[in-house]
Amino acid sequence: MAKLKTQPTEASVDSFLNGIADVQQRADAFQMLEIMKEITGKPPKMWGQAMVGFGEYHYVYASGHEGDTFLTGFSPRKGALTVYFMPGLEERFAAELQKLGKFKTGKGCLYIKKLEDVDLAVLRDMIRSNVAQLPAVSKAPTESAPAKKGRKKR
């Protein structure tokens, strides 16, 4: 089986976040760091060069594809703060997304330009619920990955 490209590293999360040039993006990233630390109770870890993840779980799709990834995480990308959820974000959080604010979605990602554009209480509830659905280092099969969709603007 091919090894996933995105693996946990020993790189410093604080150094990575402090290296964000845009002041607002850096502040949002540190705020997201605190939110996710509080919700997960897990220390942050760099995954690859640009993702901050919390916790870890093992997934197995019905197709047989499997791997390890973080329970929840984020990446301060140039265009938006990307918050990672498991696939099915739009279906599982349809009601919450109606109340969240201004964002875009992808298969399992939420793209937020500025945290001030969203309701942080709703975002916290979504992250908390997502983490609760992903048992740490689970070996149980999960549903097949949904087909890729383009980003949707809200």
N, C-alpha and C positions, 0 to 999 in steps of 0.2 A: 504494500500500500504506500502511496506517495505521502511524504511528510508535509504537513501544513506549513506554509511560509511564515505565518505569524505565530511566533513562539514567545514565551516569557523570557525576559532578559534581566540582567543585573543593573541596567542603566538607572540613573537617578530620576525619579518622577519630578522632584522639585527642580532639578536642573533643566529638565525638558520643559516644564511649564514656565520657568523663569526666562527661557530662551524665546518665548513668544513675543514678537516685536510689537504687535498691536496691544495697547494698554487695555482696551475693553475686552478683547479676546482673552488676554492673560487673566484679568480679574474674573471673567466668567469661568474660565478653566479652573481656577483655584476655588471658586464657589462650588462648582460641580464636584470637585475633588472632596470637599467637606461634606456635601450632600451624600455622596456615594459611600464615603467612609462611615458616616452615621447610619445609613440604611443597612449596609452589609455587615458592619462590624469587622471588616477585613482590611488589611493594609493594601494600599495601592501598589501595583507592579506594572512596569512597562512591558507591553507586548509588542514586539517588533520595534520600529523606530518612532511610532507616533500614536500608539494607543495606550491608554491607561486603563488597566483592568483590575477587577476586584473579585477575589475568590476564583474558583476553577470548577469546571464540571466536564464529565466525559459524555459525549452524545453518540448515539447510534441511530441512524435513519433506517427505515424499513428497507431501503435499497441496499443496506449493508455498509454504506459510507459511515465512517466514524472518526472522531477526533476529540481533542481537548480544547477548551476555550474558557474565557472568563465568564462569571455569572452575569456581570454587568460591567459596562465601561463606557469610555468616551474618548473622542479624539478632537482636539482643537484644530480643525482644518481651516484652510485659508478662507473659504466661503462661508463656513458655518461650523458650529459646534455639533459634532455628530455624537448622538447618544445611542448606544447599542442595546437592542432588545433581541429576543428570539424571534424567528420568522412568525408571521401572522399578526404583526403589530396592529394593522388597521382593523382586522376582524376582532381581535381580543380587546382592544381599547377604543372601539368605535364611540362609545358615549363620552369617554374621557377626552378624546381628541376634539370633540365638539366644543369642549370647555377650555381647552389648553391655551389657545391663542394663535400666534403667527408662527408657522413652521412648514416644513415639507417632510414627506415620508418616503422611505424606500422599503425594500423587502422586510428588513428587520431593524431599520435605522430611523431615527428622528433627527432632522436637520434644523437647528435653531440658530438664527443669525445672532441674536442677543438674548440672554436670559430674561432681560426686562420685558421681552415680547411675549413671554408665556407666564401662566399661572404656576408658580413654583409648588404650591400645595398639590395641584393636579399632577404635575411632573413627579413629585416625590411619591405620590400614591401609585403612579404607573410603574416607577422603578421598583418600589417595594413589592408590588404584586408580581412583577416579572421575576424578581429574584426568588420569591416564594415558590414559583412554579418550576424552578430549576434546582433540584437537589444537588448539593455539592458532590462531585465525583460520582454521579449517577451512572449506572450501567444499563438502565432500562431503555429499551428502544423508544424512539420518539417518532413522530410523524415524518413523512418524507418532506424534504425541503420544497417549498412552493416555487413555481416558476418565477424567474426574475421579472420585476416590474420596474418601470421608470419612476422617478421621483414625482410625487404629487404635491402641488402647492396648495396651502390652505390660507 
